[in-house]
Amino acid sequence: MQPILNTTLLIIGGGPGGYIAAIRAGQLGIPTVLVEGQALGGTCLNIGCIPSKALIHVAEQFHQACHHDEQSALGISVSSPRLDITRSIAWKDGIVDRLTSGVAALLKKNGVKVIHGWAKILDGKSVEVDGQKIQCEHLLLATGSTSVELPMLPLGGAVISSTEALAPKALPRHLVVVGGGYIGLELGIAYRKLGVQVSVVEARERILPTYDGELTQPVADSVKKLGIALYLGHSVEGYENGCLLANDGQGGQLRLEADQVLVAVGRRPRTQGFNLECLDLKMNGAAVAIDERCQTSMRNVWAIGDVAGEPMLAHRAMAQGEMVAEIIAGKSRRFEPSAIAAVCFTDPEVVVVGKTPEQASQQGLDCIVAQFPFAANGRAMTLESKSGFVRVVARRDNHLILGWQAVGVAVSELSTAFAQSLEMGARLEDIAGTIHAHPTLGETVQEAALRALGHALHI
């Protein structure tokens, strides 16, 4: 029997939330142990955010090369491009390896003890990992989430999750994506740009159903232009004999021949597999319930990131992890951000920060809503991407900015400016009066604020 290991903070899960909490705790001199059953970096670094963006970049570069093989307005002409998907995946894996190695180095630098293995919770103060008992003063749950599986489409063989879709050994002829949310569309668009025939089956009546129709229309237009087939309002029934079966809601059945089916219908908190039930914590649906300090219903048991529910975003988990470490160190902190940016890396990209016009209206707020199109932005024109817009939502009485939305090329890079303006309590006049560099996409942010004030300059 191994001797009991004692520590102040024990973290279960080495994803963005867990490793950031561990690094900050180490910086603050808190003895910390981090337990991870798979690779450091969690879903985000290994099979989510980072590899998906790498594959999206490969797809975009190949798509552009194919475009230049046909007829380019830029005057560029190339011979027919070829894709070696094995080399593409090796490049993607190289990025992942560098990042995960960097996380390991940072944890070591800050004195965090990393134990590789699967944790089993014994009680609120002790955990067992492969026969090693660990006792702690504080237990932090950072176990993340898992892909939602459909009972009529069990994973295996031709039916895959995003994990397999991000590491293809060969590209399918026809990929059917089940789910028209951000995960399904990001990967579906990428595969289409890699030359794969793609169909998307969505149970609701439009793609990206959690966003408003005006914001997602440019994405729908792009999907159509790329030749992706959309089957909206269809409920999946199963996969048999190489065909996906779906009901169109009117008594008809859709049969789609497909050599691969990607199930991308969302994620759920990872609460199973480590004896969490022994703590009898208060739950919020499928997630662990937490307060504004990420404290669970049990004293000195904390939960951050996806296991604590929506919004399931890596940057939320990171901010929560840093905060919990500081609370344990004796600092006074609360998790009350003004806004957390949500980004879809589709083509074009979509960003939502703060309140939408609909949300503001539902809350009885009298607001000014104004938008500025990328079609009137010089930088967007030089990038051959004039679709989309930036939209601002502000109170009518005092011009306090409540929200930003954008759809267009590279708008993910505007998300920081959006969130910062909300956190700093900016008003329309603050943004309108700030000199924005020219020519940049960021000028649309200033122009949207100017338009809300009634005097946009370039439209």
HUGI-V470688 format. One record per residue. N is the residue number from 1. RES is the residue in three letters. PHI is phi in whole degrees, 0 to 359 (NA if undefined). BURIAL is + if it has 9 or more other C-alpha atoms within 8 Angstrom, else -. Layout:
n=N res=RES phi=PHI burial=BURIAL
n=N res=RES phi=PHI burial=BURIAL
//
This chain:
n=1 res=MET phi=NA burial=-
n=2 res=GLN phi=287 burial=-
n=3 res=PRO phi=297 burial=-
n=4 res=ILE phi=291 burial=-
n=5 res=LEU phi=263 burial=-
n=6 res=ASN phi=252 burial=-
n=7 res=THR phi=208 burial=+
n=8 res=THR phi=280 burial=+
n=9 res=LEU phi=238 burial=+
n=10 res=LEU phi=242 burial=+
n=11 res=ILE phi=248 burial=+
n=12 res=ILE phi=259 burial=+
n=13 res=GLY phi=116 burial=+
n=14 res=GLY phi=252 burial=+
n=15 res=GLY phi=282 burial=+
n=16 res=PRO phi=306 burial=+
n=17 res=GLY phi=293 burial=+
n=18 res=GLY phi=294 burial=+
n=19 res=TYR phi=287 burial=+
n=20 res=ILE phi=293 burial=+
n=21 res=ALA phi=300 burial=+
n=22 res=ALA phi=294 burial=+
n=23 res=ILE phi=298 burial=+
n=24 res=ARG phi=294 burial=+
n=25 res=ALA phi=299 burial=+
n=26 res=GLY phi=299 burial=+
n=27 res=GLN phi=299 burial=-
n=28 res=LEU phi=271 burial=+
n=29 res=GLY phi=79 burial=-
n=30 res=ILE phi=271 burial=+
n=31 res=PRO phi=302 burial=+
n=32 res=THR phi=226 burial=+
n=33 res=VAL phi=239 burial=+
n=34 res=LEU phi=243 burial=+
n=35 res=VAL phi=249 burial=+
n=36 res=GLU phi=222 burial=+
n=37 res=GLY phi=276 burial=+
n=38 res=GLN phi=238 burial=-
n=39 res=ALA phi=276 burial=+
n=40 res=LEU phi=300 burial=+
n=41 res=GLY phi=105 burial=+
n=42 res=GLY phi=63 burial=+
n=43 res=THR phi=302 burial=+
n=44 res=CYS phi=304 burial=+
n=45 res=LEU phi=284 burial=+
n=46 res=ASN phi=262 burial=+
n=47 res=ILE phi=222 burial=+
n=48 res=GLY phi=220 burial=+
n=49 res=CYS phi=310 burial=+
n=50 res=ILE phi=291 burial=+
n=51 res=PRO phi=297 burial=+
n=52 res=SER phi=292 burial=+
n=53 res=LYS phi=291 burial=+
n=54 res=ALA phi=295 burial=+
n=55 res=LEU phi=294 burial=+
n=56 res=ILE phi=299 burial=+
n=57 res=HIS phi=294 burial=-
n=58 res=VAL phi=302 burial=+
n=59 res=ALA phi=298 burial=+
n=60 res=GLU phi=294 burial=+
n=61 res=GLN phi=295 burial=-
n=62 res=PHE phi=293 burial=+
n=63 res=HIS phi=298 burial=+
n=64 res=GLN phi=295 burial=-
n=65 res=ALA phi=298 burial=+
n=66 res=CYS phi=296 burial=+
n=67 res=HIS phi=297 burial=+
n=68 res=HIS phi=287 burial=+
n=69 res=ASP phi=287 burial=+
n=70 res=GLU phi=265 burial=-
n=71 res=GLN phi=217 burial=-
n=72 res=SER phi=259 burial=+
n=73 res=ALA phi=293 burial=-
n=74 res=LEU phi=279 burial=-
n=75 res=GLY phi=82 burial=-
n=76 res=ILE phi=267 burial=-
n=77 res=SER phi=226 burial=+
n=78 res=VAL phi=228 burial=-
n=79 res=SER phi=284 burial=-
n=80 res=SER phi=304 burial=-
n=81 res=PRO phi=286 burial=+
n=82 res=ARG phi=236 burial=-
n=83 res=LEU phi=243 burial=-
n=84 res=ASP phi=254 burial=-
n=85 res=ILE phi=296 burial=+
n=86 res=THR phi=297 burial=-
n=87 res=ARG phi=292 burial=-
n=88 res=SER phi=299 burial=+
n=89 res=ILE phi=292 burial=+
n=90 res=ALA phi=297 burial=-
n=91 res=TRP phi=296 burial=-
n=92 res=LYS phi=300 burial=+
n=93 res=ASP phi=296 burial=+
n=94 res=GLY phi=296 burial=-
n=95 res=ILE phi=295 burial=+
n=96 res=VAL phi=300 burial=+
n=97 res=ASP phi=298 burial=-
n=98 res=ARG phi=295 burial=-
n=99 res=LEU phi=290 burial=+
n=100 res=THR phi=292 burial=+
n=101 res=SER phi=295 burial=-
n=102 res=GLY phi=296 burial=-
n=103 res=VAL phi=297 burial=+
n=104 res=ALA phi=301 burial=+
n=105 res=ALA phi=294 burial=-
n=106 res=LEU phi=293 burial=+
n=107 res=LEU phi=296 burial=+
n=108 res=LYS phi=296 burial=+
n=109 res=LYS phi=304 burial=-
n=110 res=ASN phi=263 burial=+
n=111 res=GLY phi=76 burial=+
n=112 res=VAL phi=276 burial=+
n=113 res=LYS phi=273 burial=+
n=114 res=VAL phi=258 burial=+
n=115 res=ILE phi=244 burial=-
n=116 res=HIS phi=270 burial=-
n=117 res=GLY phi=164 burial=+
n=118 res=TRP phi=262 burial=+
n=119 res=ALA phi=281 burial=+
n=120 res=LYS phi=233 burial=+
n=121 res=ILE phi=288 burial=+
n=122 res=LEU phi=262 burial=+
n=123 res=ASP phi=197 burial=-
n=124 res=GLY phi=291 burial=+
n=125 res=LYS phi=236 burial=+
n=126 res=SER phi=211 burial=+
n=127 res=VAL phi=222 burial=+
n=128 res=GLU phi=241 burial=+
n=129 res=VAL phi=229 burial=+
n=130 res=ASP phi=50 burial=-
n=131 res=GLY phi=86 burial=-
n=132 res=GLN phi=269 burial=+
n=133 res=LYS phi=269 burial=+
n=134 res=ILE phi=237 burial=+
n=135 res=GLN phi=250 burial=+
n=136 res=CYS phi=216 burial=+
n=137 res=GLU phi=271 burial=+
n=138 res=HIS phi=233 burial=+
n=139 res=LEU phi=246 burial=+
n=140 res=LEU phi=247 burial=+
n=141 res=LEU phi=268 burial=+
n=142 res=ALA phi=223 burial=+
n=143 res=THR phi=273 burial=+
n=144 res=GLY phi=75 burial=+
n=145 res=SER phi=215 burial=+
n=146 res=THR phi=230 burial=-
n=147 res=SER phi=295 burial=+
n=148 res=VAL phi=287 burial=+
n=149 res=GLU phi=256 burial=+
n=150 res=LEU phi=257 burial=-
n=151 res=PRO phi=301 burial=-
n=152 res=MET phi=276 burial=-
n=153 res=LEU phi=226 burial=+
n=154 res=PRO phi=297 burial=-
n=155 res=LEU phi=293 burial=+
n=156 res=GLY phi=141 burial=-
n=157 res=GLY phi=66 burial=-
n=158 res=ALA phi=283 burial=-
n=159 res=VAL phi=265 burial=+
n=160 res=ILE phi=235 burial=+
n=161 res=SER phi=255 burial=+
n=162 res=SER phi=298 burial=+
n=163 res=THR phi=302 burial=+
n=164 res=GLU phi=289 burial=-
n=165 res=ALA phi=296 burial=+
n=166 res=LEU phi=271 burial=+
n=167 res=ALA phi=222 burial=-
n=168 res=PRO phi=289 burial=+
n=169 res=LYS phi=277 burial=-
n=170 res=ALA phi=205 burial=-
n=171 res=LEU phi=271 burial=-
n=172 res=PRO phi=287 burial=-
n=173 res=ARG phi=284 burial=-
n=174 res=HIS phi=228 burial=+
n=175 res=LEU phi=254 burial=+
n=176 res=VAL phi=256 burial=+
n=177 res=VAL phi=259 burial=+
n=178 res=VAL phi=263 burial=+
n=179 res=GLY phi=121 burial=+
n=180 res=GLY phi=256 burial=+
n=181 res=GLY phi=275 burial=+
n=182 res=TYR phi=293 burial=+
n=183 res=ILE phi=293 burial=+
n=184 res=GLY phi=298 burial=+
n=185 res=LEU phi=286 burial=+
n=186 res=GLU phi=303 burial=+
n=187 res=LEU phi=285 burial=+
n=188 res=GLY phi=298 burial=+
n=189 res=ILE phi=295 burial=+
n=190 res=ALA phi=299 burial=+
n=191 res=TYR phi=297 burial=+
n=192 res=ARG phi=296 burial=+
n=193 res=LYS phi=290 burial=+
n=194 res=LEU phi=276 burial=+
n=195 res=GLY phi=102 burial=-
n=196 res=VAL phi=273 burial=+
n=197 res=GLN phi=289 burial=+
n=198 res=VAL phi=232 burial=+
n=199 res=SER phi=234 burial=+
n=200 res=VAL phi=241 burial=+
n=201 res=VAL phi=248 burial=+
n=202 res=GLU phi=230 burial=+
n=203 res=ALA phi=289 burial=+
n=204 res=ARG phi=269 burial=+
n=205 res=GLU phi=273 burial=-
n=206 res=ARG phi=204 burial=+
n=207 res=ILE phi=285 burial=+
n=208 res=LEU phi=43 burial=+
n=209 res=PRO phi=295 burial=+
n=210 res=THR phi=278 burial=-
n=211 res=TYR phi=250 burial=-
n=212 res=ASP phi=286 burial=-
n=213 res=GLY phi=299 burial=-
n=214 res=GLU phi=296 burial=-
n=215 res=LEU phi=289 burial=+
n=216 res=THR phi=267 burial=+
n=217 res=GLN phi=301 burial=-
n=218 res=PRO phi=300 burial=+
n=219 res=VAL phi=291 burial=+
n=220 res=ALA phi=300 burial=+
n=221 res=ASP phi=296 burial=-
n=222 res=SER phi=294 burial=+
n=223 res=VAL phi=300 burial=+
n=224 res=LYS phi=296 burial=+
n=225 res=LYS phi=297 burial=-
n=226 res=LEU phi=286 burial=+
n=227 res=GLY phi=88 burial=-
n=228 res=ILE phi=278 burial=+
n=229 res=ALA phi=278 burial=-
n=230 res=LEU phi=251 burial=-
n=231 res=TYR phi=238 burial=+
n=232 res=LEU phi=269 burial=+
n=233 res=GLY phi=69 burial=+
n=234 res=HIS phi=246 burial=+
n=235 res=SER phi=259 burial=+
n=236 res=VAL phi=290 burial=+
n=237 res=GLU phi=246 burial=+
n=238 res=GLY phi=160 burial=+
n=239 res=TYR phi=223 burial=+
n=240 res=GLU phi=210 burial=-
n=241 res=ASN phi=53 burial=-
n=242 res=GLY phi=77 burial=-
n=243 res=CYS phi=232 burial=+
n=244 res=LEU phi=274 burial=+
n=245 res=LEU phi=250 burial=+
n=246 res=ALA phi=214 burial=+
n=247 res=ASN phi=261 burial=+
n=248 res=ASP phi=274 burial=+
n=249 res=GLY phi=82 burial=-
n=250 res=GLN phi=235 burial=-
n=251 res=GLY phi=93 burial=-
n=252 res=GLY phi=267 burial=-
n=253 res=GLN phi=241 burial=-
n=254 res=LEU phi=264 burial=+
n=255 res=ARG phi=238 burial=-
n=256 res=LEU phi=244 burial=-
n=257 res=GLU phi=293 burial=-
n=258 res=ALA phi=208 burial=+
n=259 res=ASP phi=271 burial=+
n=260 res=GLN phi=212 burial=+
n=261 res=VAL phi=235 burial=+
n=262 res=LEU phi=262 burial=+
n=263 res=VAL phi=269 burial=+
n=264 res=ALA phi=223 burial=+
n=265 res=VAL phi=252 burial=+
n=266 res=GLY phi=122 burial=-
n=267 res=ARG phi=228 burial=-
n=268 res=ARG phi=228 burial=+
n=269 res=PRO phi=303 burial=+
n=270 res=ARG phi=272 burial=+
n=271 res=THR phi=243 burial=+
n=272 res=GLN phi=250 burial=-
n=273 res=GLY phi=98 burial=-
n=274 res=PHE phi=223 burial=+
n=275 res=ASN phi=63 burial=+
n=276 res=LEU phi=299 burial=+
n=277 res=GLU phi=301 burial=-
n=278 res=CYS phi=293 burial=-
n=279 res=LEU phi=276 burial=-
n=280 res=ASP phi=52 burial=-
n=281 res=LEU phi=285 burial=+
n=282 res=LYS phi=293 burial=-
n=283 res=MET phi=248 burial=-
n=284 res=ASN phi=242 burial=-
n=285 res=GLY phi=68 burial=-
n=286 res=ALA phi=275 burial=-
n=287 res=ALA phi=257 burial=+
n=288 res=VAL phi=284 burial=+
n=289 res=ALA phi=284 burial=+
n=290 res=ILE phi=225 burial=+
n=291 res=ASP phi=260 burial=-
n=292 res=GLU phi=288 burial=-
n=293 res=ARG phi=250 burial=+
n=294 res=CYS phi=67 burial=+
n=295 res=GLN phi=277 burial=+
n=296 res=THR phi=277 burial=+
n=297 res=SER phi=286 burial=+
n=298 res=MET phi=248 burial=+
n=299 res=ARG phi=301 burial=-
n=300 res=ASN phi=65 burial=+
n=301 res=VAL phi=246 burial=+
n=302 res=TRP phi=241 burial=+
n=303 res=ALA phi=217 burial=+
n=304 res=ILE phi=223 burial=+
n=305 res=GLY phi=74 burial=+
n=306 res=ASP phi=299 burial=+
n=307 res=VAL phi=296 burial=+
n=308 res=ALA phi=263 burial=+
n=309 res=GLY phi=92 burial=+
n=310 res=GLU phi=286 burial=-
n=311 res=PRO phi=281 burial=-
n=312 res=MET phi=276 burial=+
n=313 res=LEU phi=227 burial=+
n=314 res=ALA phi=301 burial=+
n=315 res=HIS phi=291 burial=-
n=316 res=ARG phi=294 burial=+
n=317 res=ALA phi=300 burial=+
n=318 res=MET phi=299 burial=+
n=319 res=ALA phi=297 burial=+
n=320 res=GLN phi=294 burial=+
n=321 res=GLY phi=298 burial=+
n=322 res=GLU phi=299 burial=+
n=323 res=MET phi=297 burial=+
n=324 res=VAL phi=299 burial=+
n=325 res=ALA phi=300 burial=+
n=326 res=GLU phi=289 burial=+
n=327 res=ILE phi=297 burial=+
n=328 res=ILE phi=297 burial=-
n=329 res=ALA phi=282 burial=+
n=330 res=GLY phi=104 burial=-
n=331 res=LYS phi=279 burial=-
n=332 res=SER phi=265 burial=-
n=333 res=ARG phi=220 burial=-
n=334 res=ARG phi=219 burial=-
n=335 res=PHE phi=266 burial=+
n=336 res=GLU phi=223 burial=-
n=337 res=PRO phi=294 burial=-
n=338 res=SER phi=292 burial=-
n=339 res=ALA phi=197 burial=+
n=340 res=ILE phi=235 burial=+
n=341 res=ALA phi=292 burial=+
n=342 res=ALA phi=245 burial=-
n=343 res=VAL phi=233 burial=+
n=344 res=CYS phi=254 burial=+
n=345 res=PHE phi=268 burial=+
n=346 res=THR phi=274 burial=+
n=347 res=ASP phi=236 burial=+
n=348 res=PRO phi=284 burial=+
n=349 res=GLU phi=284 burial=+
n=350 res=VAL phi=231 burial=+
n=351 res=VAL phi=229 burial=+
n=352 res=VAL phi=228 burial=+
n=353 res=VAL phi=225 burial=+
n=354 res=GLY phi=77 burial=+
n=355 res=LYS phi=279 burial=+
n=356 res=THR phi=272 burial=+
n=357 res=PRO phi=304 burial=+
n=358 res=GLU phi=295 burial=-
n=359 res=GLN phi=296 burial=-
n=360 res=ALA phi=297 burial=+
n=361 res=SER phi=295 burial=+
n=362 res=GLN phi=297 burial=-
n=363 res=GLN phi=271 burial=-
n=364 res=GLY phi=74 burial=-
n=365 res=LEU phi=268 burial=-
n=366 res=ASP phi=273 burial=+
n=367 res=CYS phi=235 burial=+
n=368 res=ILE phi=265 burial=+
n=369 res=VAL phi=238 burial=+
n=370 res=ALA phi=219 burial=+
n=371 res=GLN phi=222 burial=+
n=372 res=PHE phi=232 burial=+
n=373 res=PRO phi=279 burial=+
n=374 res=PHE phi=293 burial=+
n=375 res=ALA phi=297 burial=+
n=376 res=ALA phi=256 burial=+
n=377 res=ASN phi=250 burial=+
n=378 res=GLY phi=299 burial=+
n=379 res=ARG phi=296 burial=+
n=380 res=ALA phi=299 burial=+
n=381 res=MET phi=298 burial=+
n=382 res=THR phi=290 burial=-
n=383 res=LEU phi=263 burial=-
n=384 res=GLU phi=56 burial=-
n=385 res=SER phi=217 burial=+
n=386 res=LYS phi=258 burial=+
n=387 res=SER phi=279 burial=+
n=388 res=GLY phi=100 burial=+
n=389 res=PHE phi=195 burial=+
n=390 res=VAL phi=247 burial=+
n=391 res=ARG phi=233 burial=+
n=392 res=VAL phi=240 burial=+
n=393 res=VAL phi=237 burial=+
n=394 res=ALA phi=220 burial=+
n=395 res=ARG phi=297 burial=+
n=396 res=ARG phi=286 burial=+
n=397 res=ASP phi=286 burial=-
n=398 res=ASN phi=235 burial=-
n=399 res=HIS phi=66 burial=+
n=400 res=LEU phi=295 burial=+
n=401 res=ILE phi=282 burial=+
n=402 res=LEU phi=252 burial=+
n=403 res=GLY phi=191 burial=+
n=404 res=TRP phi=226 burial=+
n=405 res=GLN phi=223 burial=+
n=406 res=ALA phi=209 burial=+
n=407 res=VAL phi=220 burial=+
n=408 res=GLY phi=161 burial=+
n=409 res=VAL phi=296 burial=+
n=410 res=ALA phi=57 burial=-
n=411 res=VAL phi=291 burial=+
n=412 res=SER phi=304 burial=+
n=413 res=GLU phi=286 burial=-
n=414 res=LEU phi=271 burial=+
n=415 res=SER phi=298 burial=+
n=416 res=THR phi=295 burial=-
n=417 res=ALA phi=297 burial=-
n=418 res=PHE phi=299 burial=+
n=419 res=ALA phi=296 burial=+
n=420 res=GLN phi=298 burial=-
n=421 res=SER phi=297 burial=+
n=422 res=LEU phi=288 burial=+
n=423 res=GLU phi=297 burial=+
n=424 res=MET phi=270 burial=-
n=425 res=GLY phi=66 burial=-
n=426 res=ALA phi=290 burial=+
n=427 res=ARG phi=249 burial=+
n=428 res=LEU phi=305 burial=+
n=429 res=GLU phi=296 burial=+
n=430 res=ASP phi=296 burial=-
n=431 res=ILE phi=287 burial=+
n=432 res=ALA phi=296 burial=+
n=433 res=GLY phi=271 burial=-
n=434 res=THR phi=270 burial=-
n=435 res=ILE phi=287 burial=-
n=436 res=HIS phi=260 burial=-
n=437 res=ALA phi=299 burial=-
n=438 res=HIS phi=238 burial=-
n=439 res=PRO phi=266 burial=-
n=440 res=THR phi=219 burial=+
n=441 res=LEU phi=293 burial=+
n=442 res=GLY phi=297 burial=+
n=443 res=GLU phi=299 burial=+
n=444 res=THR phi=294 burial=+
n=445 res=VAL phi=294 burial=+
n=446 res=GLN phi=298 burial=+
n=447 res=GLU phi=294 burial=+
n=448 res=ALA phi=295 burial=+
n=449 res=ALA phi=294 burial=+
n=450 res=LEU phi=299 burial=+
n=451 res=ARG phi=294 burial=+
n=452 res=ALA phi=297 burial=+
n=453 res=LEU phi=275 burial=+
n=454 res=GLY phi=95 burial=-
n=455 res=HIS phi=213 burial=-
n=456 res=ALA phi=299 burial=+
n=457 res=LEU phi=263 burial=-
n=458 res=HIS phi=241 burial=-
n=459 res=ILE phi=206 burial=-
//
